């Protein structure tokens, strides 16, 4: 799908224009069902109306306060019996416990999360594993997942690590066991050992940004998206095309940079274009890294007439470097990004757009469906991408290739 001059509206989903810090601030203050964990640090809302509350409290509906006394009256049992039942204690008849739980639900009385597993066999928490939270893509996926989970009354427990030691602690020490009902893993290809560790938890798993035949997944075709981006530059007459890539020694083994690079190389080969290794620099998927890498590329002889940046964040950093070096986009050099970052529109950047928040939502709904129907088969979904043409790319004349 190609869209010229404006963003694609063919994909349903909400695009939230906000910084990650604002997202988490709003989540904590306005969503009582939000948990955050960073391999040891955990922030849980103490709103007594939430399942995440640490004590059995009361809730006001209008001018009437709903407390344990009202639950007892509704269930037709003593206050002491309600207290024992809601704390998951023994010596409560199952039928009586069920009656109390029905009464609490009817009155919308909050049940502490600490007791939810004992009462229902569930924690009401969904774990989300992300290697980064400061990068746009991961923040948008988390935002989409959180919205869907919040609407369903579930907590989001975020496991974040930026170093390999954190990854080892998460999988090898089974920090997830007994703490979450399901798991969403964002763009982090697990090793076979890690995958077996996740499967041993016996809970639904959904992957975002990659596929695996043994669990649900939502992703795009990164190879196809990169092919579309590169072919766009070729169609505009460019032959000397540079690549702003990730990092060659990626410790996490992300598949996305490899897939996008492969799509790029395929199109060059299919069009008989020579690949010159000196036209590839590494921006590590950050604006600052890309800006420095672009300075390096522009200082080399025989500079490219066009650049394919493997992410919009890197493209945005490259734009700054191009300007800093006294060049203009697209007069002196064309550039195309990938992702659909909201700043791409404001920077007039041509890009390959993907429905990132929607992918987070769909991963959340996927695992919620499996929680509802445990015997259902996991599904893999490949979402479409869209070429959005703006003014950072232009057609080049043959004499400009010299």
C-alpha positions in Angstrom: 0.0 0.0 0.0 1.3 3.4 -0.9 0.2 6.8 0.4 1.5 10.1 -0.9 1.6 13.4 1.1 -0.2 12.2 4.2 -0.4 9.5 6.8 -2.2 6.3 6.1 -5.7 6.0 7.6 -6.3 2.5 6.4 -5.2 0.9 9.6 -7.4 1.1 12.6 -5.7 2.1 15.8 -5.0 5.0 18.1 -1.7 6.8 17.7 -0.6 8.5 20.9 1.7 11.4 20.6 3.4 11.5 23.9 6.8 10.9 25.5 7.3 7.6 27.3 7.7 9.4 30.7 4.3 11.0 30.2 2.8 7.6 29.3 4.0 6.0 32.5 3.0 9.0 34.6 -0.5 8.9 33.3 -0.7 5.1 33.7 0.3 5.3 37.3 -2.0 8.2 38.2 -5.0 7.4 36.1 -4.9 3.6 35.8 -5.2 1.9 39.2 -4.5 -1.4 37.5 -0.9 -0.7 36.4 2.2 -2.4 37.7 5.8 -1.7 36.8 8.7 -4.0 37.4 12.4 -3.6 36.4 13.8 -6.9 37.7 13.6 -6.0 41.3 11.9 -2.6 41.4 8.1 -2.7 41.4 5.6 0.2 41.5 2.0 -0.9 42.2 -0.9 1.5 42.5 -2.2 1.7 46.1 -5.6 2.9 45.1 -7.9 1.0 47.4 -10.4 0.6 44.5 -8.0 -1.5 42.5 -7.3 -5.1 42.5 -3.7 -4.1 43.1 -4.6 -2.8 46.6 -2.7 -4.4 49.5 -5.6 -4.4 51.9 -9.4 -5.1 52.0 -11.0 -1.6 52.1 -14.2 0.0 51.1 -15.7 1.7 48.0 -18.0 4.6 47.8 -20.8 4.5 45.3 -22.5 7.9 45.3 -23.2 8.6 48.9 -23.2 5.0 50.0 -20.0 3.3 51.2 -19.5 -0.3 50.2 -17.5 -2.3 52.7 -17.1 -5.7 54.1 -20.3 -5.3 56.1 -22.3 -4.7 52.9 -20.8 -7.8 51.3 -21.7 -9.9 54.3 -25.3 -8.6 54.2 -25.6 -9.3 50.5 -24.2 -12.8 50.9 -26.2 -13.5 54.0 -23.1 -14.5 56.1 -21.1 -13.0 59.0 -18.4 -10.3 58.5 -15.8 -12.8 59.9 -16.7 -15.3 57.2 -16.4 -12.7 54.5 -13.0 -11.7 55.8 -11.8 -15.3 55.8 -13.1 -16.0 52.4 -11.7 -12.9 50.7 -8.3 -13.5 52.3 -8.2 -17.0 50.8 -8.1 -18.7 54.2 -9.2 -22.3 54.7 -12.3 -23.5 56.6 -14.7 -21.7 54.3 -17.2 -23.8 52.5 -16.7 -23.6 48.7 -20.3 -22.8 48.1 -20.2 -20.1 50.8 -17.0 -18.7 49.3 -18.6 -18.6 45.8 -21.6 -16.8 47.3 -19.3 -14.2 48.9 -17.4 -13.7 45.7 -20.6 -13.2 43.7 -21.7 -10.7 46.3 -18.4 -8.8 46.1 -18.6 -8.8 42.3 -22.2 -7.5 42.3 -21.3 -4.7 44.7 -18.0 -4.0 42.8 -16.1 -4.5 46.0 -12.3 -4.6 45.4 -10.5 -7.9 46.1 -6.7 -7.5 46.9 -4.5 -8.7 44.2 -2.4 -10.6 46.7 -5.4 -12.8 47.4 -6.7 -13.0 43.8 -4.5 -16.0 42.9 -5.7 -18.0 46.0 -9.3 -17.1 45.2 -9.4 -17.5 41.5 -6.2 -19.3 40.6 -5.0 -16.2 38.8 -2.9 -13.1 39.5 -4.9 -10.8 37.2 -1.4 -9.6 35.9 0.0 -9.9 32.4 3.8 -9.8 32.1 5.4 -7.8 29.4 9.1 -8.4 28.6 10.9 -5.5 26.8 14.6 -4.9 26.5 14.1 -1.2 26.2 11.4 1.2 27.3 12.9 4.5 26.3 12.8 3.7 22.5 9.7 4.7 20.6 8.8 1.3 19.2 8.8 -0.5 22.5 7.0 2.4 24.3 4.2 2.3 21.6 3.8 -1.5 21.8 3.5 -1.2 25.6 1.1 1.6 25.3 -1.2 -0.4 23.0 -1.0 -3.5 25.2 -1.7 -1.5 28.4 -4.8 0.1 26.9 -6.3 -3.2 26.0 -5.4 -4.8 29.3 -6.7 -1.8 31.3 -10.1 -2.0 29.5 -10.3 -5.7 30.5 -9.5 -4.9 34.1 -6.0 -6.6 34.1 -2.7 -5.3 35.4 0.4 -4.9 33.3 3.7 -6.0 35.0 6.6 -4.8 33.0 10.0 -6.6 33.0 12.6 -4.3 31.5 16.3 -4.9 31.1 19.0 -3.3 29.0 21.8 -5.7 29.8 22.4 -9.4 29.3 22.6 -10.0 33.0 19.1 -8.8 33.4 18.0 -11.2 30.6 19.7 -14.1 32.3 18.1 -13.3 35.7 14.6 -13.1 34.1 14.7 -16.5 32.3 17.2 -18.6 34.3 15.8 -17.7 37.7 12.2 -17.9 36.6 11.2 -14.6 38.0 7.9 -14.8 36.2 6.7 -18.0 37.8 3.5 -17.5 39.8 3.5 -13.8 39.2 1.7 -13.5 35.9 -1.2 -15.2 34.1 0.2 -14.6 30.6 3.3 -13.1 28.9 3.9 -10.7 26.0 7.5 -10.6 24.7 8.4 -7.6 22.5 10.9 -8.1 19.6 13.3 -10.2 21.7 14.0 -13.5 20.0 14.4 -16.0 22.8 17.0 -18.7 22.7 15.7 -22.3 22.7 16.6 -22.5 26.4 14.8 -19.3 27.2 11.8 -20.4 25.1 11.6 -23.7 27.0 11.8 -21.8 30.3 8.8 -19.6 29.2 6.8 -22.6 28.0 7.4 -24.4 31.3 5.4 -21.6 33.0 2.3 -23.1 31.4 0.7 -19.8 30.6 -0.3 -18.2 27.3 2.5 -16.4 25.4 2.3 -13.8 22.7 5.2 -12.4 20.7 5.3 -9.0 19.1 7.7 -8.2 16.2 8.5 -11.9 15.5 6.8 -15.2 14.9 7.1 -18.7 16.5 5.0 -21.7 15.7 4.5 -22.6 19.3 2.8 -19.4 20.5 0.7 -16.5 19.3 2.4 -13.7 17.6 1.8 -10.3 15.9 4.4 -8.9 13.5 5.0 -7.2 10.2 7.1 -8.6 7.3 10.2 -6.6 7.8 11.9 -8.0 4.7 9.0 -6.9 2.5 8.8 -3.5 4.2 12.6 -2.9 3.5 12.1 -4.1 -0.1 9.4 -1.5 -0.6 11.5 1.3 0.9 14.6 0.4 -1.2 12.5 -0.1 -4.4 11.1 3.4 -3.9 14.6 4.9 -4.0 15.5 2.8 -7.0 12.3 3.9 -8.8 13.4 7.5 -8.3 16.6 6.8 -10.2 19.0 6.4 -7.3 21.9 4.0 -7.8 24.2 5.0 -5.0 22.1 4.1 -2.0 23.6 4.1 1.5 22.3 2.1 4.5 21.9 3.4 8.1 21.8 0.1 10.0 21.8 -1.1 13.6 24.9 -2.5 15.1 26.8 -5.5 13.8 27.6 -6.8 17.4 24.0 -6.7 18.7 24.1 -8.6 22.0 20.4 -9.3 22.0 20.3 -10.9 18.5 17.3 -8.8 17.3 15.9 -10.2 14.0 14.4 -6.9 12.8 17.7 -5.3 11.7 18.8 -8.4 9.9 15.5 -8.8 8.1 15.4 -5.2 7.0 19.0 -5.3 5.8 18.2 -8.5 3.9 15.3 -6.8 2.1 17.5 -3.9 1.2 20.2 -6.1 -0.3 17.7 -8.2 -2.2 16.4 -5.2 -4.1 19.9 -3.9 -4.9 20.8 -7.3 -6.3 17.6 -7.7 -8.3 18.2 -4.3 -9.9 21.8 -4.9 -10.8 23.1 -2.3 -8.4 26.5 -2.6 -6.9 26.8 -2.7 -3.2 29.6 -0.7 -1.7 30.3 -1.7 1.9 31.6 1.8 2.7 28.1 3.1 2.2 26.9 1.3 5.4 27.1 2.9 8.8 25.7 1.9 12.2 23.4 4.1 14.2 22.3 1.6 16.8 18.6 2.6 16.3 19.0 5.8 18.2 18.9 9.5 17.0 22.3 10.3 18.6 23.9 7.2 17.2 22.6 7.8 13.8 23.6 11.5 13.8 27.2 10.5 14.5 27.1 7.7 12.0 25.8 10.1 9.3 28.6 12.6 10.0 31.0 9.7 9.3 29.3 8.7 6.1 29.1 12.2 4.7 32.9 12.6 5.3 33.7 9.6 3.1 34.3 10.1 -0.7 31.7 9.4 -3.3 28.8 9.9 -0.9 25.4 8.2 -1.6 22.6 10.1 -3.3 20.0 8.4 -1.1 19.9 6.7 2.4 17.7 4.0 3.7 17.5 4.3 7.5 16.3 1.1 9.2 14.2 3.2 11.6 12.6 6.6 11.7 14.5 7.5 14.9 17.8 6.9 13.0 16.4 8.8 10.0 15.6 11.8 12.2 19.1 11.8 13.6 20.5 11.6 10.1 18.4 14.6 9.0 20.2 16.7 11.7 23.6 15.5 10.6 22.8 16.3 6.9 21.7 19.8 7.9 24.8 20.3 10.1 27.0 19.4 7.2 25.5 22.1 5.0 23.4 19.8 2.8 19.7 19.8 2.0 17.1 17.0 1.9 16.1 16.0 -0.7 18.1 18.4 -2.9 21.5 17.0 -2.1 20.5 13.6 -0.6 17.2 11.7 -0.2 16.3 9.7 2.9 13.6 7.2 3.8 12.9 5.8 7.2 10.9 2.9 8.7 8.3 2.6 11.5 5.8 5.5 11.2 7.1 7.6 14.2 4.8 10.6 14.8 7.8 12.9 14.3 8.2 11.5 10.7 5.1 13.5 9.7 6.4 16.7 11.3 9.8 16.2 9.7 8.3 15.6 6.3 10.1 12.2 6.2 9.2 9.5 3.7 8.8 6.3 5.6 7.4 2.7 5.8 4.6 2.9 8.4 3.6 0.1 10.6 0.6 0.0 13.1 2.8 -0.3 16.3 0.3 0.5 19.1 -2.3 -1.8 17.4 0.2 -4.6 17.4 0.4 -4.2 21.2 -3.3 -4.2 21.5 -3.7 -7.3 19.4 -1.1 -9.2 21.3 -3.0 -8.4 24.5 -6.3 -9.5 23.1 -4.7 -12.7 21.8 -3.6 -13.8 25.2 -6.8 -12.7 26.9 -8.7 -14.9 24.4 -6.4 -17.8 25.3 -7.0 -17.2 29.0 -10.7 -17.4 28.3 -10.4 -20.5 26.1 -7.2 -22.3 27.1 -7.6 -25.0 24.5 -7.8 -22.5 21.6 -4.9 -22.6 19.1 -2.4 -19.7 19.1 -2.6 -17.6 16.0 0.1 -15.7 14.1 -0.8 -12.5 12.4 1.2 -10.5 9.9 0.2 -6.8 9.8 0.5 -4.7 6.7 2.9 -1.8 6.2 2.4 1.3 4.2 4.8 3.4 2.1 4.1 7.0 3.0 5.8 9.4 0.5 6.7 12.8 1.8 9.3 15.4 0.7 12.5 13.7 2.0 12.9 11.8 -1.2 13.0 13.0 -4.9 13.7 11.8 -8.4 17.3 12.1 -9.4 18.6 12.8 -12.9 21.2 10.5 -14.5 23.8 13.3 -14.6 23.5 13.7 -10.8 24.8 10.2 -10.2 28.3 11.2 -11.0 
